[in-house]
Amino acid sequence: MDTSHLAEHAGTAGTLFASVFVVATTTMRTMIPLRVFGILTNIVLIISSIPSHNYPTGLLHCGLLMMNSYRLHQMLQLVRDVKRSVNSDLSMDWLKPFMTERKCAAGEILFYKDEKAEDMFYIVSGRFRLVESGIELPVGAIVGELGMLSPSNVRTQSLECIAAGTILSVSYRKVEELYVQNPAFGFYFLRLASARLFQNLGLLEQRLMQQSAPTAAAPKSA
């Protein structure tokens, strides 16, 4: 068979298969299947561009293949990291790639009690304190994540920087975007937030028991 006819048939077949994949992507509601079909489309168009010597198209889809593969890896890694966090120390390191760095000066108030909550923070360095309770948060702590799940989305305490440091912030909108893109991420994030809530309740119960113990142990007056 003439090579020109072979190239023509290969190009037609490649275009047909790519069109099928493109149509299939319109039915995808989550990001991981969408990336997988994008990768398959890139591969088909790269292969079909070789016999027809359509090198610009091949190079374009080589670049898109690398981008789709990286984004797929990033999303799968995110799900794995969230799952690992749920089963271990409730770390939120998996959110760092999606967060923005911010420098804080001593005396700066990051947010006030009863104001609208729109983001959460990861403490990288410095010292930070919840004003109303007087609790000082250690490096590596996350603060403000439960505000996203609160019906009123308001802060329950104020956060003050008492020694200059650095924090990472991520908006609730970004977390919601990740949630919508990948149901598995959303499921594990809810488990993580629930685990943190129960952890906080456990600490509260311990404090109440410690406060009530001296009262119960005090001798009764004659």
Salt bridges, closest charged atoms under 4 A:
ASP81 OD1 - ARG84 NH1 2.75
ASP93 OD1 - LYS96 NZ 3.85
GLU101 OE2 - LYS103 NZ 3.57
GLU108 OE2 - ARG102 NH2 2.84
ASP119 OD1 - ARG155 NH2 3.09
GLU136 OE2 - ARG127 NE 2.79
GLU145 OE2 - ARG196 NE 3.85
GLU160 OE1 - ARG129 NH2 2.78
GLU177 OE2 - LYS174 NZ 3.43
